[in-house]
Amino acid sequence: MENRWLDKSEYPFTSNYFNVNGHNLHFIDEGEGEPLLFVHGTPSWSFDFRNVIKKLKATYRCIAIDHIGFGLSDKPQHYDYSTQNHSLTLEKFILDQQLHDITLIVHDFGGPIGLNFAIRYPQKIKRIVILNSWLWSSKTDPDYKKMSKILKSPLLPILYRCLNFSPRCILPKSFGDHKLSKRLLKQYTKPFAEKSQRNGPLAFAKSLLNDQDWFEELWSAHHTISDKPTLLIWGMKDPVIKPHYLSRFEHGFKNASIVRLATSGHFPQEEEPDKVAEAIFDFLSKEKRMATKANTSGR
């Protein structure tokens, strides 16, 4: 599968494909060791984790998928692009790859998609890393109430399909002080070069309107993973998923530590990848030391 727009100096990874529902899901699998599984949101793909993976793959096995409809995965025109189906696809992928003792790293829509799997299969998840995401209904949030008016607009599908609105406009405006260059923005817009390839981001926009009850169901069930060692990495200048979301995660996960990135917006892994990689590495190293100490003292 050739993608001439792909900057291989930025994304120097070997492409792999997993066939699911008759379509090819793209993923990368770099390095060796304990598995770190990266689950992206919208309108991004595994590209946004590339610099974090470059740092961590020397010590860990880094696996990052592209949801169907995103990145280098197939983008069928007619497909179930619902958030719930993306989570089922992730489940099929993890079970097929026989992954266990997973450190699950999620961002944006990757939160409900990945954490739903964790809730269903807590025995497979060793640790959790959450970047600027959510896991509950936002119906009562004032910002969501304002945004829902836009989501209900009949112009929304036109903006998404005709103007490639999500990666061209929404994504760059969600950054903090570390703005995205035009060269890098191309790596987010080109996966959706044709109108027929833009149904994935549109479906996620619709999910914000239609799936709030499902998000709340996940929060009601999150107690199955609330004691997992958890790292919360948060871009504090996120204009959409603001710090009070971080506070809710902090109170909902009993074993959570926090890294606040004061100048990052919604995409800390793209804006300050070195700090994100360092935070993850330190978190994993600390957990390893604690496990070793517990095993030693238990003898």
C-alpha positions as CSV (number, residue, x, y, z in Angstrom):
1,M,0.0,0.0,0.0
2,E,1.7,3.2,-1.2
3,N,1.1,6.5,0.4
4,R,3.3,9.0,-1.4
5,W,2.4,11.8,1.0
6,L,3.9,9.9,4.0
7,D,7.0,11.5,5.4
8,K,9.1,8.4,6.2
9,S,11.8,10.4,7.9
10,E,9.2,11.4,10.5
11,Y,7.5,8.0,10.5
12,P,10.3,5.5,9.9
13,F,8.3,2.4,10.9
14,T,7.5,-0.9,9.3
15,S,3.8,-1.2,8.4
16,N,1.7,-4.2,9.4
17,Y,-1.9,-5.0,8.6
18,F,-4.6,-6.9,10.5
19,N,-7.6,-8.0,8.5
20,V,-10.8,-7.3,10.4
21,N,-14.4,-7.2,9.0
22,G,-12.9,-7.6,5.5
23,H,-10.7,-4.5,5.8
24,N,-7.1,-3.8,6.7
25,L,-6.2,-2.2,10.0
26,H,-2.8,-0.7,9.9
27,F,-0.5,-1.0,12.9
28,I,3.2,-0.7,13.8
29,D,5.0,-3.0,16.2
30,E,8.4,-1.7,17.2
31,G,11.0,-2.8,19.8
32,E,10.9,-5.6,22.3
33,G,9.9,-6.1,25.9
34,E,6.7,-5.4,27.8
35,P,4.0,-4.3,25.4
36,L,2.8,-0.7,25.3
37,L,-0.4,-0.3,23.2
38,F,-1.1,3.2,21.9
39,V,-4.7,4.1,20.9
40,H,-5.3,7.4,19.1
41,G,-8.3,9.7,18.8
42,T,-9.6,11.9,16.1
43,P,-8.7,13.1,13.5
44,S,-5.2,11.6,14.2
45,W,-3.5,8.3,13.8
46,S,-0.5,6.5,15.1
47,F,1.6,9.2,13.6
48,D,1.0,11.5,16.6
49,F,2.7,9.0,18.9
50,R,5.7,8.6,16.6
51,N,8.3,10.6,18.6
52,V,7.2,9.0,21.9
53,I,7.6,5.5,20.3
54,K,11.1,6.4,18.9
55,K,12.1,7.1,22.5
56,L,10.5,4.1,24.2
57,K,11.1,1.3,21.6
58,A,14.6,0.8,22.8
59,T,13.2,-0.6,26.0
60,Y,9.6,-1.6,25.3
61,R,7.6,-3.2,22.6
62,C,5.5,-0.3,21.2
63,I,2.3,-1.2,19.3
64,A,0.2,1.5,17.8
65,I,-2.9,1.0,15.6
66,D,-4.8,3.2,13.2
67,H,-8.5,2.8,13.6
68,I,-10.4,1.8,10.4
69,G,-11.0,5.0,8.5
70,F,-7.9,6.7,9.8
71,G,-4.2,7.0,9.0
72,L,-2.9,4.1,6.9
73,S,-5.9,1.8,7.5
74,D,-8.6,1.2,5.0
75,K,-11.3,3.8,4.7
76,P,-14.4,2.1,3.3
77,Q,-17.2,4.4,2.3
78,H,-19.8,2.1,3.9
79,Y,-18.8,0.9,7.3
80,D,-19.8,0.9,10.9
81,Y,-17.6,3.7,12.2
82,S,-19.2,3.9,15.6
83,T,-17.1,4.3,18.7
84,Q,-18.4,1.0,20.0
85,N,-17.3,-0.9,16.9
86,H,-13.9,0.6,17.0
87,S,-13.6,-0.8,20.5
88,L,-14.7,-4.2,19.3
89,T,-12.1,-4.0,16.6
90,L,-9.4,-3.2,19.1
91,E,-10.6,-6.2,21.2
92,K,-10.3,-8.5,18.2
93,F,-6.8,-7.1,17.5
94,I,-5.5,-7.6,21.0
95,L,-6.9,-11.1,21.3
96,D,-5.6,-12.1,17.9
97,Q,-2.1,-10.7,18.8
98,Q,-2.3,-12.5,22.2
99,L,-1.2,-9.4,24.1
100,H,-1.1,-9.5,27.9
101,D,0.4,-7.4,30.7
102,I,-0.4,-4.4,28.5
103,T,0.4,-0.8,29.4
104,L,-2.6,0.8,27.6
105,I,-1.9,4.4,26.4
106,V,-4.9,6.3,25.3
107,H,-5.7,9.8,24.0
108,D,-9.0,11.6,23.1
109,F,-11.5,9.0,21.6
110,G,-8.8,6.4,22.3
111,G,-10.0,6.8,26.0
112,P,-13.4,5.3,25.7
113,I,-12.3,2.9,22.9
114,G,-9.3,1.5,24.8
115,L,-10.7,1.8,28.4
116,N,-13.8,-0.1,27.3
117,F,-11.5,-3.0,26.4
118,A,-9.7,-2.6,29.8
119,I,-13.0,-2.7,31.7
120,R,-14.0,-5.9,29.8
121,Y,-10.6,-7.6,30.1
122,P,-8.9,-6.1,33.2
123,Q,-6.7,-9.2,33.6
124,K,-4.9,-8.2,30.4
125,I,-4.1,-4.7,31.5
126,K,-1.1,-4.0,33.7
127,R,-1.0,-0.2,33.7
128,I,-2.9,2.7,32.1
129,V,-1.7,6.0,30.7
130,I,-4.3,8.6,29.8
131,L,-3.7,11.8,27.8
132,N,-6.4,14.4,27.5
133,S,-9.5,12.2,27.3
134,W,-12.8,11.4,29.0
135,L,-14.9,8.4,30.2
136,W,-18.3,9.8,31.2
137,S,-21.2,11.8,29.9
138,S,-20.5,15.5,29.2
139,K,-24.2,16.4,28.9
140,T,-24.1,18.8,31.9
141,D,-20.8,20.4,30.9
142,P,-21.4,24.0,29.7
143,D,-18.8,23.8,27.0
144,Y,-20.4,20.6,25.7
145,K,-23.8,22.2,25.6
146,K,-22.5,25.0,23.4
147,M,-20.7,22.5,21.1
148,S,-23.7,20.3,20.8
149,K,-25.5,23.0,18.9
150,I,-22.8,22.8,16.3
151,L,-22.9,19.0,16.3
152,K,-26.6,19.1,15.5
153,S,-26.1,21.5,12.5
154,P,-27.0,20.1,9.1
155,L,-23.8,21.8,7.9
156,L,-21.6,19.5,9.9
157,P,-21.4,16.7,7.3
158,I,-20.7,19.2,4.6
159,L,-17.9,20.8,6.6
160,Y,-16.3,17.4,7.4
161,R,-16.8,15.8,3.9
162,C,-16.2,18.8,1.6
163,L,-13.6,20.8,3.6
164,N,-11.8,18.1,5.5
165,F,-12.7,20.3,8.5
166,S,-11.5,18.2,11.4
167,P,-7.8,17.8,10.5
168,R,-7.5,21.1,8.6
169,C,-9.2,23.4,11.1
170,I,-10.1,21.8,14.4
171,L,-6.8,19.9,15.0
172,P,-4.3,22.8,14.6
173,K,-6.5,25.1,16.7
174,S,-6.5,22.6,19.6
175,F,-2.7,23.0,20.1
176,G,-1.3,25.1,23.0
177,D,2.0,27.1,22.6
178,H,3.6,24.5,20.4
179,K,2.0,25.1,17.1
180,L,1.9,22.5,14.3
181,S,3.9,23.3,11.2
182,K,2.3,23.1,7.7
183,R,4.7,20.3,6.9
184,L,3.4,18.2,9.8
185,L,-0.2,19.2,9.3
186,K,0.0,17.6,5.9
187,Q,0.5,14.2,7.6
188,Y,-2.9,14.7,9.3
189,T,-4.8,16.0,6.3
190,K,-3.5,13.7,3.6
191,P,-5.0,10.5,5.1
192,F,-8.4,12.1,4.3
193,A,-7.5,13.4,0.8
194,E,-10.7,12.3,-0.8
195,K,-14.3,13.1,0.3
196,S,-15.1,9.4,0.5
197,Q,-12.2,8.9,3.0
198,R,-13.7,11.3,5.6
199,N,-16.4,9.2,7.2
200,G,-14.3,8.2,10.2
201,P,-13.8,11.7,11.6
202,L,-17.5,12.6,10.9
203,A,-18.6,9.5,12.8
204,F,-16.6,10.5,15.8
205,A,-18.2,14.0,15.7
206,K,-21.6,12.3,15.7
207,S,-20.5,10.0,18.5
208,L,-20.1,13.1,20.7
209,L,-23.8,13.8,20.2
210,N,-25.1,10.2,20.2
211,D,-22.9,8.2,22.7
212,Q,-23.0,10.3,25.9
213,D,-25.1,7.6,27.7
214,W,-22.6,4.9,26.6
215,F,-19.7,7.0,27.9
216,E,-21.5,7.3,31.3
217,E,-22.0,3.5,31.3
218,L,-18.3,3.1,31.0
219,W,-17.7,5.4,33.9
220,S,-20.2,3.4,36.0
221,A,-18.1,0.3,35.3
222,H,-14.7,1.8,35.6
223,H,-14.3,0.4,39.1
224,T,-12.9,-2.8,37.5
225,I,-9.7,-0.9,36.5
226,S,-9.7,2.0,39.0
227,D,-6.9,0.4,41.1
228,K,-4.6,-0.1,38.2
229,P,-1.3,1.9,38.3
230,T,-2.3,4.9,36.2
231,L,-0.4,7.9,34.8
232,L,-2.4,11.0,33.7
233,I,-0.5,13.2,31.3
234,W,-2.4,16.4,30.6
235,G,-1.9,19.3,28.2
236,M,-3.3,22.1,30.4
237,K,-4.0,24.5,27.5
238,D,-6.4,22.1,25.9
239,P,-9.3,24.3,24.7
240,V,-11.8,21.4,24.6
241,I,-10.9,18.8,27.2
242,K,-10.1,21.1,30.1
243,P,-8.4,20.5,33.5
244,H,-11.6,19.6,35.3
245,Y,-11.6,16.4,33.2
246,L,-8.2,15.6,34.6
247,S,-9.6,16.2,38.1
248,R,-12.3,13.6,37.6
249,F,-9.8,11.0,36.4
250,E,-7.6,11.8,39.4
251,H,-10.5,11.2,41.8
252,G,-11.8,8.1,39.9
253,F,-8.5,6.2,39.7
254,K,-7.1,5.3,43.2
255,N,-3.5,4.7,42.1
256,A,-3.0,7.7,39.8
257,S,0.0,10.0,39.3
258,I,-0.2,13.2,37.2
259,V,2.1,15.1,34.9
260,R,0.8,18.5,33.9
261,L,2.2,20.1,30.8
262,A,1.5,23.8,31.3
263,T,2.1,24.9,27.7
264,S,0.6,21.9,25.8
265,G,-2.9,21.8,24.3
266,H,-4.9,18.8,23.3
267,F,-2.0,16.8,21.7
268,P,0.8,16.7,24.3
269,Q,2.3,13.7,22.5
270,E,2.8,15.8,19.4
271,E,3.5,19.1,21.1
272,E,6.0,17.9,23.8
273,P,6.9,14.3,22.9
274,D,10.1,14.2,24.8
275,K,8.3,15.1,28.1
276,V,5.6,12.6,27.4
277,A,8.1,9.9,26.7
278,E,10.1,10.7,29.8
279,A,7.0,10.7,31.9
280,I,5.9,7.3,30.6
281,F,9.4,5.9,31.0
282,D,9.7,7.2,34.6
283,F,6.3,5.8,35.4
284,L,7.1,2.3,34.0
285,S,10.5,2.3,35.7
286,K,8.9,3.2,39.1
287,E,6.3,0.5,38.7
288,K,8.9,-2.0,37.9
289,R,11.0,-1.1,41.0
290,M,7.9,-1.3,43.2
291,A,7.0,-4.7,41.8
292,T,10.6,-6.0,42.3
293,K,10.6,-4.7,45.9
294,A,7.3,-6.3,46.6
295,N,8.4,-9.7,45.2
296,T,11.7,-9.5,47.2
297,S,10.0,-8.7,50.5
298,G,7.4,-11.4,49.9
299,R,10.0,-14.2,49.8
